[in-house]
Amino acid sequence: MSHDRRAGCCGPAPADLPPAIPAPPARRSAGAVWASLASPFSAGFFLTLGGLLALVLGLAASHLSTVVIYVVFALFAALGLDPVVRFLERRGIARGWSIVIVFAGFALVLVGVLALIIPTVVRQVTQFAKQAPSLVKEFTDSDIYAWLENTFGASVGDLLGELEKFATNPANIAAIGGGVLQVGVSIATAISGAIIVLVLSLYFLASLPAIKTSFVRLVPARNRVRVAGMTDQITDSIGGYLMGMVILALCNSVFAFLLYLLLGLPFPALMAVVAFCLTLIPLVGSVLFWIIGTTLALFSNPIAALVFAIVYLIYMQIEAYILTPRVMNRAISVPGALVVIGALVGGTLLGLLGALVAIPVTASILLIIKQVIIPRQDAKT
């Protein structure tokens, strides 16, 4: 009886209360992580290991730069030939046969041009080396040389003599390339690189639709339609730009050949090849050839050199305001200031390759800004 009173008085015993929930462990800060290392030796070891890993990755990237250049050249070549392949596809020819036709035609044209030009260029280069003294002699007897000597003094004659010695000494050409052995190695490397680029461009061209499809599948499904459209626009603009550059360079080459031939200037085939190679460079290619072509013509005939300079300058204006807009506007549209900035940045980073790819890359960036970034900003209120 007294036991029940004590139980009723004191209340039920807390025997079945639920256990307390343990508090979650606190997150360790960055300082605690570093402090948990066994010793300063461990910290130094991990820091050194990270630095060595970064150094190895940097060295690997530098050694792979040549491979990256080959891949980029091959990809751009494939994009440049893709419009022709798709043109044949629209005519009912299968893509495989279209690629075969394009590459066979390209190979025939290349072999034919090389067979026609290389012997002529080699002959004219040899002729130029032999005629250099007589060209210099004719130039020193001209009124222009007399005016230069009266204006600048005897240093003009000394400079001209050094140029003559350099041009007539074949060893200087090898010395520029680092020696005869280095010239041979460079030629072999160039040939092997061209073969690699040709094979890679064939593979890229054959698998270009699959490459674009695989790239589109990397983005979320809700954005695939828009990304696919942008990818097609970018590849079409790059291909059209490259085809346009080749067409404009070919026009420059033909015009330079005919102009040199009509004016009776020496080495028209050689200058046509030089014009084609130089005018592939955006912005400054035509100006560089204008300077080189005028300077070479000056040694042969000052009057013809003046006519060449004036006529080719007029052609440059026609190309800039008539030919280039007609060829390029359908493929690519980039403001002039961005063209200059992109070419300067690309040429500084990657040389000739950077200058060639700068304009289509700039156009691609502008397309992404117009279709992705600006609509997102406009949607924000």
Buried (B, 14 or more C-beta within 10 A) or exposed (E): EEEEEEEEEEEEEEEEEEEEEEEEEEEEEEEEEEEEEEEEEEEEEEEEEEEEEEEEEEEEEEEEEEEEBBBBBBBBBBBBBBBBBBEBBEEEBEBEEBBBBBBEEBEEEEEEEEEEBEEBBEEBEEEBBEBBEEBBEBBBEBEEBEEBBEEEEEEBBEEBEEEBEEBBEEEEBBBEBEEEEEBEEEEEEEEEBEEBBBEBBBEBBBEBEEBBEEEBEEEEEEEBEBBBEBBEBBBBBBBBBBBBBBEBBBBBBEBBBEBBEEBEBBBBBBBBBBBBEBBBBBBEBBBBBBEBBBEBBBBBBBEBBBBBBEBBEEBBEEBEEEBBEEBBEEBBEBEEEBBEEBBBBBBEEBEEBBBBBBBBBBBBBBBEEEBBEEEEEEEEE
